[in-house]
């Protein structure tokens, strides 16, 4: 008998999408006839002008090269304003009919299905479609992804498990993600002992991978509500580190390959002069992935021309320098198709650190 899998997480930004993508790829690499579905989505994008679909379903369709069918791969999408509408006019049967139709279609096409949940276990409860309710309806075994640690990790895992248990869903086990490499041995030793007492399996201990946390310049632009001043075509640049305009020095420049310079407009000339001096002295190529300008001062034309000539994207934000730095420190980076190297890295990490043989055994493939 084959078992479908429902990927859940204890919270948002734990790495569920990354892990799900890696598992899906690993199954396909083993020539398993596996389908994908995001049963309930809440972060939608427009697709082919008239469909609203969860953005993860588009990521998976493009990364795994299957034709996206919204009613099959993203059957229920919670649009803005819908929750209030649902509370006043519940339509539970309609939503579950959409889910059942998608599931039935996928079962005809595939041997097993990998479902991706949304947010923490309770997300969707307001429309009677929590992750636990949906997993039970789909009769899928649940794998919970939880952020690496010891105390908080176990506490959050138990809270999530109890929620799924209460709904009658079958929790198979857990994947511990984003573990600091320096603490891997300690975390593994402690959690193997404690989780073994619960009857849950551990399918993997995945280390924190810094590369997956690097944002694109386009993400920075969105977070800072920035106006692009030049080199818009370079917004897919990866940001590996950031420097403040007043703290430009060789040691800082050597800490990453591609920096984001955050500087007030009136200090841009000073910062670029320092950078150019260092680059020339060290025979270095400009290693700026982008520039964020704060303040309202006019830009010195030669400075702008230098940035244009070196294909360095520049954005201007209404936030001051301190606010910009704080906002950027809180960015949660999601996988997207504009960073194919990240997708490949996610695939490699799961293949290396997740026990795919055991998952395949459980799925019956």
C-alpha positions as CSV (number, residue, x, y, z in Angstrom):
1,X,0.0,0.0,0.0
2,X,1.3,3.5,-0.9
3,X,1.3,6.3,1.6
4,X,1.0,10.0,0.6
5,X,3.0,12.5,2.6
6,X,1.9,15.8,4.0
7,X,4.8,18.2,4.8
8,X,4.0,20.4,7.7
9,X,6.0,22.8,9.9
10,X,5.8,24.2,13.4
11,X,5.9,27.8,12.1
12,X,6.5,29.9,9.0
13,X,10.0,30.4,7.7
14,X,11.2,27.1,9.1
15,X,12.3,25.7,5.7
16,X,9.2,23.6,4.8
17,X,9.2,24.6,1.2
18,X,12.9,24.0,0.8
19,X,12.6,20.6,2.4
20,X,9.6,19.7,0.3
21,X,11.3,20.7,-2.9
22,X,14.3,18.6,-2.0
23,X,12.2,15.5,-1.2
24,X,10.2,15.9,-4.4
25,X,13.3,16.0,-6.5
26,X,14.9,13.1,-4.6
27,X,11.7,11.0,-5.3
28,X,11.8,12.0,-9.0
29,X,15.5,11.1,-9.2
30,X,14.6,7.7,-8.0
31,X,12.0,7.5,-10.8
32,X,9.1,7.5,-8.4
33,X,5.8,8.6,-10.1
34,X,5.1,11.4,-7.6
35,X,2.6,14.3,-7.8
36,X,2.7,17.6,-6.0
37,X,-0.1,19.7,-4.4
38,X,-0.4,22.8,-2.3
39,X,-3.9,22.0,-0.9
40,X,-4.4,25.4,0.9
41,X,-2.5,28.5,0.0
42,X,-2.5,32.0,1.4
43,X,0.3,33.7,-0.5
44,X,-1.1,34.0,-4.0
45,X,0.1,35.4,-7.3
46,X,-1.7,36.0,-10.5
47,X,-1.1,33.3,-13.1
48,X,-2.0,33.5,-16.8
49,X,-4.0,36.7,-16.1
50,X,-7.1,35.2,-14.6
51,X,-6.0,32.6,-12.1
52,X,-4.9,33.3,-8.5
53,X,-2.6,30.5,-7.3
54,X,-0.3,29.9,-4.4
55,X,3.2,31.1,-5.3
56,X,4.8,27.9,-4.1
57,X,2.9,25.9,-6.6
58,X,4.4,28.0,-9.4
59,X,7.9,27.5,-7.9
60,X,7.4,23.8,-7.9
61,X,5.9,23.7,-11.4
62,X,8.9,25.6,-12.8
63,X,11.6,23.9,-10.7
64,X,10.2,20.4,-11.3
65,X,9.0,21.1,-14.9
66,X,5.4,20.0,-14.8
67,X,2.5,21.9,-16.2
68,X,0.7,23.8,-13.6
69,X,-3.1,23.2,-13.3
70,X,-4.4,25.6,-10.6
71,X,-7.5,23.5,-9.7
72,X,-5.2,20.5,-9.2
73,X,-2.0,21.8,-7.8
74,X,-3.4,24.8,-5.9
75,X,-7.1,23.9,-5.3
76,X,-7.8,26.3,-2.4
77,X,-6.3,29.7,-2.2
78,X,-7.4,32.1,0.6
79,X,-7.6,35.5,-1.0
80,X,-7.7,38.8,0.9
81,X,-11.2,39.4,2.5
82,X,-12.2,35.8,2.1
83,X,-12.0,34.8,5.8
84,X,-14.6,37.5,6.8
85,X,-16.8,36.4,3.9
86,X,-16.4,32.7,5.0
87,X,-17.3,33.5,8.6
88,X,-20.5,35.2,7.5
89,X,-21.3,32.6,4.8
90,X,-19.5,29.3,5.5
91,X,-18.9,27.1,2.5
92,X,-17.0,24.2,4.0
93,X,-18.4,21.6,1.6
94,X,-17.4,23.6,-1.4
95,X,-13.8,24.0,-0.3
96,X,-13.5,20.3,0.6
97,X,-15.1,19.4,-2.7
98,X,-12.3,21.3,-4.5
99,X,-9.7,19.6,-2.4
100,X,-11.2,16.1,-3.0
101,X,-11.4,16.7,-6.7
102,X,-7.7,17.7,-6.8
103,X,-6.7,14.7,-4.7
104,X,-8.7,12.2,-6.8
105,X,-7.2,13.5,-10.0
106,X,-3.6,13.3,-8.7
107,X,-4.2,9.8,-7.4
108,X,-5.2,8.7,-10.9
109,X,-2.0,10.2,-12.4
110,X,0.5,9.3,-9.7
111,X,1.6,6.5,-7.5
112,X,2.1,8.8,-4.5
113,X,1.5,12.5,-3.7
114,X,3.6,15.0,-1.8
115,X,1.4,17.6,-0.2
116,X,2.9,20.9,1.1
117,X,1.1,22.5,4.0
118,X,1.0,26.2,4.8
119,X,2.4,28.0,7.8
120,X,2.0,26.5,11.3
121,X,-0.4,23.6,12.0
122,X,-3.4,25.9,12.8
123,X,-3.3,28.0,9.7
124,X,-6.5,27.6,7.8
125,X,-8.6,27.0,10.9
126,X,-10.7,30.1,10.3
127,X,-12.1,28.4,7.1
128,X,-12.2,25.0,8.7
129,X,-9.2,23.8,6.8
130,X,-6.3,23.7,9.2
131,X,-3.2,21.8,8.2
132,X,-4.3,19.0,10.6
133,X,-7.9,18.9,9.1
134,X,-6.5,18.8,5.6
135,X,-3.9,16.1,6.3
136,X,-6.6,13.9,7.9
137,X,-9.0,14.5,4.9
138,X,-6.2,13.5,2.5
139,X,-5.3,10.4,4.6
140,X,-1.6,11.5,4.3
141,X,1.1,10.7,6.7
142,X,2.6,13.9,8.2
143,X,6.2,14.9,8.4
144,X,6.8,18.0,10.6
145,X,9.7,20.3,9.8
146,X,11.0,22.1,12.9
147,X,13.9,24.6,13.4
148,X,17.0,23.2,15.0
149,X,17.7,23.6,18.7
150,X,16.9,21.5,21.7
151,X,14.3,22.8,24.2
152,X,12.3,25.0,21.9
153,X,12.5,22.5,19.1
154,X,11.0,19.7,21.2
155,X,8.4,22.0,22.8
156,X,7.2,23.2,19.4
157,X,7.3,19.7,17.9
158,X,5.1,18.4,20.7
159,X,2.6,21.3,20.4
160,X,2.3,20.6,16.6
161,X,2.0,16.8,17.1
162,X,-0.9,17.3,19.6
163,X,-2.7,19.5,17.2
164,X,-2.4,16.9,14.4
165,X,-3.3,14.1,16.8
166,X,-6.5,15.9,17.9
167,X,-7.6,16.0,14.3
168,X,-6.9,12.3,13.8
169,X,-4.0,12.9,11.4
170,X,-1.1,10.4,11.4
171,X,2.2,12.0,12.3
172,X,5.0,9.9,11.0
173,X,8.1,11.9,12.1
174,X,10.2,15.0,12.0
175,X,13.0,16.7,10.1
176,X,15.1,19.0,12.1
177,X,16.2,21.9,9.9
178,X,18.6,24.9,10.1
179,X,20.9,23.5,12.8
180,X,24.0,25.5,13.5
181,X,26.9,23.3,12.4
182,X,28.8,24.1,15.6
183,X,25.9,22.6,17.6
184,X,25.0,19.7,15.3
185,X,26.5,16.9,17.5
186,X,24.9,18.3,20.7
187,X,21.5,18.8,19.0
188,X,21.5,15.4,17.4
189,X,22.5,13.6,20.6
190,X,19.8,15.3,22.7
191,X,16.9,15.1,20.3
192,X,17.6,11.5,19.3
193,X,17.1,10.5,23.0
194,X,14.1,12.7,23.6
195,X,12.2,12.2,20.4
196,X,12.6,8.4,20.5
197,X,10.4,8.5,23.6
198,X,7.5,9.9,21.5
199,X,7.4,7.1,18.9
200,X,8.2,9.6,16.1
201,X,10.9,8.9,13.6
202,X,13.6,11.4,12.8
203,X,14.1,11.6,9.0
204,X,17.0,14.0,9.0
205,X,19.1,16.6,10.7
206,X,19.8,19.4,8.3
207,X,22.5,22.1,9.0
208,X,21.9,25.8,8.5
209,X,23.0,26.7,5.1
210,X,24.0,30.4,4.9
211,X,23.7,30.6,1.2
212,X,20.0,29.8,1.3
213,X,19.5,32.8,3.6
214,X,21.1,35.3,1.2
215,X,18.4,37.6,-0.3
216,X,18.3,38.8,-3.9
217,X,18.5,42.5,-4.6
218,X,14.9,42.3,-5.8
219,X,13.9,41.1,-2.3
220,X,15.7,44.0,-0.8
221,X,13.9,46.4,-3.1
222,X,10.5,45.0,-2.1
223,X,11.2,45.0,1.6
224,X,12.5,48.6,1.5
225,X,9.8,49.8,-0.9
226,X,12.6,51.0,-3.0
227,X,12.6,53.0,-6.3
228,X,15.1,51.5,-8.8
229,X,17.4,54.3,-10.1
230,X,19.6,52.2,-12.4
231,X,20.5,48.7,-13.6
232,X,17.1,47.2,-13.0
233,X,18.1,44.2,-15.0
234,X,20.6,43.3,-12.2
235,X,18.0,42.9,-9.4
236,X,18.7,39.2,-9.3
237,X,22.1,39.8,-7.8
238,X,22.6,37.8,-4.6
239,X,23.4,39.7,-1.5
240,X,26.0,37.9,0.7
241,X,26.8,40.7,3.1
242,X,26.1,44.4,3.8
243,X,28.2,47.4,4.7
244,X,27.3,50.8,6.0
245,X,28.7,53.7,4.0
246,X,30.6,55.0,7.1
247,X,32.3,51.7,7.8
248,X,33.9,50.9,4.4
249,X,37.3,49.1,4.9
250,X,39.3,46.3,3.4
251,X,38.5,43.8,6.2
252,X,34.8,44.3,5.7
253,X,35.0,44.0,2.0
254,X,36.9,40.7,2.3
255,X,34.1,39.1,4.4
256,X,31.8,38.4,1.4
257,X,31.9,38.2,-2.3
258,X,28.9,40.4,-3.0
259,X,28.0,43.3,-0.7
260,X,25.1,45.6,-0.3
261,X,26.1,49.2,0.4
262,X,23.7,51.1,2.6
263,X,24.4,54.7,2.6
264,X,22.8,58.1,2.7
265,X,22.7,60.0,-0.6
266,X,24.9,62.8,0.8
267,X,27.6,60.3,1.8
268,X,27.6,58.2,-1.3
269,X,30.5,60.0,-2.9
270,X,32.7,59.5,0.2
271,X,31.8,55.8,0.4
272,X,32.5,55.2,-3.3
273,X,35.8,57.0,-3.1
274,X,36.9,54.7,-0.3
275,X,35.7,51.7,-2.2
276,X,37.4,52.7,-5.4
277,X,40.7,53.3,-3.5
278,X,40.5,49.9,-1.9
279,X,39.6,48.1,-5.2
280,X,42.5,49.8,-7.0
281,X,45.0,49.2,-4.2
282,X,44.1,45.5,-3.9
283,X,43.6,45.0,-7.7
284,X,40.0,43.9,-6.8
285,X,37.0,44.0,-9.1
286,X,34.0,46.0,-7.7
287,X,32.2,43.6,-5.4
288,X,29.0,45.5,-4.8
289,X,25.8,43.6,-5.6
290,X,23.7,46.7,-5.0
291,X,23.4,50.1,-3.3
292,X,20.6,51.3,-1.1
293,X,20.4,55.1,-0.8
294,X,18.6,56.8,2.1
295,X,17.9,60.5,2.6
296,X,16.9,63.1,0.1
297,X,20.2,64.7,-1.2
298,X,20.9,64.7,-4.9
299,X,23.3,62.1,-6.3
300,X,26.6,63.4,-7.8
301,X,26.3,62.5,-11.5
302,X,29.8,60.9,-11.8
303,X,28.8,58.6,-8.9
304,X,25.7,57.5,-10.6
305,X,27.6,57.0,-13.9
306,X,30.2,54.8,-12.1
307,X,27.4,52.6,-10.7
308,X,25.7,52.4,-14.1
309,X,29.0,51.5,-15.9
310,X,29.7,48.8,-13.4
311,X,26.2,47.3,-13.6
312,X,25.5,47.9,-9.9
313,X,21.8,48.3,-9.2
314,X,20.8,51.2,-7.1
315,X,17.6,51.8,-5.2
316,X,16.3,54.7,-3.2
317,X,14.2,54.2,-0.1
318,X,12.1,56.5,2.1
319,X,13.5,54.7,5.2
320,X,16.5,56.2,7.0
321,X,19.7,54.2,7.2
322,X,19.0,52.8,10.6
323,X,15.5,51.7,9.7
324,X,16.8,50.1,6.5
325,X,19.4,48.1,8.3
326,X,16.8,46.9,10.8
327,X,14.3,45.9,8.2
328,X,17.0,44.0,6.2
329,X,18.1,42.1,9.3
330,X,14.6,40.7,9.6
331,X,14.2,39.5,6.0
332,X,13.0,35.9,5.7
333,X,14.3,34.6,2.4
334,X,12.0,32.3,0.4
335,X,13.0,30.1,-2.5
336,X,12.1,31.5,-5.9
337,X,12.8,30.6,-9.6
338,X,15.0,33.7,-10.0
339,X,17.7,32.0,-7.9
340,X,18.2,28.6,-9.6
341,X,21.5,28.0,-7.7
342,X,19.5,28.2,-4.4
343,X,17.1,25.6,-5.7
344,X,20.0,23.3,-6.6
345,X,21.6,23.9,-3.2
346,X,18.3,23.0,-1.5
347,X,18.1,19.8,-3.5
348,X,21.7,18.8,-2.7
349,X,21.2,19.5,1.1
350,X,18.1,17.3,1.3
351,X,19.7,14.5,-0.6
352,X,22.7,14.5,1.7
353,X,21.0,15.0,5.1
354,X,17.5,13.4,4.8
355,X,16.9,9.7,5.0
356,X,15.2,9.3,1.7
357,X,15.5,5.5,1.7
358,X,13.3,5.4,4.8
359,X,10.8,7.9,3.4
360,X,10.6,5.8,0.2
361,X,10.0,2.7,2.4
362,X,7.2,4.4,4.2
363,X,5.6,5.6,1.0
364,X,5.9,2.1,-0.5
365,X,8.0,3.2,-3.5
